Amino acid sequence: MLRVGVDLIEVNRIENSMARYGQRFYDRFFTPHEQAQCGGRANRLAGRFAVKEAVAKALGTGIGDVRWVDIEVICDEHGRPELVLHAQAEVLARQLGLTEWAISISHTNSHAVGMAVAL
């Protein structure tokens, strides 16, 4: 079975949340590894946020059945984004038979888009 999810977000939504909630925001939505890789750059965090939404859509649940940090987006040494599922997201993917994932991120100064394809 093929599943797809896509999401678009305005970078200023992430900037506003960073300013308003600080570390509470970071810890709710991003793993320590994601936080370290993004270095507080809102456009990079927005890209990861969009991918997390896209993955949740591909899982057929949306965010709610899985936690934000159950879906992790990290970059390899070449900057290629990779998906790591944890906890309930990993269980749900396994139950659905989704074993292969491809993700993509793009961003400008104002918007970020994330896409996820699962097989």
Beta strands, then each sheet from edge to edge (+ up, - down):
strand 1: 3-10
strand 2: 71-75
strand 3: 81-85
strand 4: 101-107
strand 5: 111-118
sheet 1: 1+ 5- 4+
sheet 2: 2+ 3-
end
